[in-house]
Amino acid sequence: MLITAKNTDAKPCWVTSYPSIMLGDSVNVLPHSGKDAPGGNTRVTVQPGGKVYSAVALFSGNVNTHTSEDFSIAMRDQTGDTGPATEQTSFGSDGTPSKFTWTDANVLNWNTAKPYDF
């Protein structure tokens, strides 16, 4: 699941690390992917109108499968602390709400390029 953040301010801003994500009605924050490249403490500058990307890797198995179209996201600071979360709905490429299924999931660092070929 691609996560996109856009700087809508007139001044540059920065992100670091990876977003704090909770899927569906879970109260558990997803862990950082062990397969992600190091460098999560590096500031990524986002120019006005610019975008940064992260992704949630969803894995499905035969047990404990969950389905939702909602998730919560919060930004982390350089110490790993998070700000307030906002609830979001996932959307497919056609703009309609999209359900996703998972048994296990993790999240990638912010990056200026899309992490997968979406």
MOBEL-V24522 format. One record per residue. N is the residue number from 1. PHI is phi in radians with two decimals (* if undefined). OMEGA is omega as a letter, one per 20 degrees, with the letter a starting at -180 (none if undefined). Layout:
n = [N/N]
phi = [PHI/PHI]
omega = [OMEGA/OMEGA]
This chain:
n = [1/2/3/4/5/6/7/8/9/10/11/12/13/14/15/16/17/18/19/20/21/22/23/24/25/26/27/28/29/30/31/32/33/34/35/36/37/38/39/40/41/42/43/44/45/46/47/48/49/50/51/52/53/54/55/56/57/58/59/60/61/62/63/64/65/66/67/68/69/70/71/72/73/74/75/76/77/78/79/80/81/82/83/84/85/86/87/88/89/90/91/92/93/94/95/96/97/98/99/100/101/102/103/104/105/106/107/108/109/110/111/112/113/114/115/116/117/118]
phi = [*/-1.37/-1.95/-2.11/-2.08/-2.11/-1.42/-1.68/-1.49/-1.52/-2.04/-1.08/-2.37/-2.50/-2.20/-2.55/1.16/-2.43/-1.22/-1.54/-2.13/-2.17/-1.69/0.98/-1.67/-1.18/-1.87/-1.71/-1.37/-1.16/-1.37/-1.25/-1.19/-1.22/-1.63/-1.31/-1.15/-1.16/2.04/-1.15/-1.58/-1.37/-1.27/-1.94/-1.37/-2.06/-1.25/-0.93/1.42/-1.35/-2.19/-2.24/-2.28/-2.41/-2.59/-1.82/-1.52/-1.80/-2.12/-2.04/-2.19/-1.64/-2.20/0.92/-1.45/-2.07/-2.37/-2.79/-2.11/-1.96/-2.64/-2.01/-2.36/-2.42/-1.55/-1.82/-1.68/-1.16/-1.56/1.67/-1.25/-1.95/-1.52/-1.17/-1.54/-2.15/-1.46/-2.25/-1.99/-1.43/-2.23/-1.36/-1.13/-1.56/1.56/-1.68/-0.93/-2.27/-1.46/-2.27/-2.17/-2.71/-1.90/-2.49/-2.72/-2.61/-2.27/-1.80/-1.08/-1.14/-2.67/-1.41/-2.01/-1.10/-1.28/-2.31/-1.47/-1.36]
omega = [a/r/a/r/a/r/a/r/r/a/r/r/r/r/r/r/a/a/r/a/r/a/r/a/r/r/a/r/a/r/r/a/r/r/a/r/r/r/a/r/a/r/r/a/r/r/r/a/a/a/r/a/r/r/r/r/a/r/r/r/a/a/r/r/r/r/r/r/a/r/r/a/r/r/r/r/a/r/a/r/a/r/r/r/r/r/a/r/r/a/r/a/r/r/r/r/a/r/r/a/r/r/r/a/r/a/a/r/r/a/r/r/r/a/r/r/a/none]
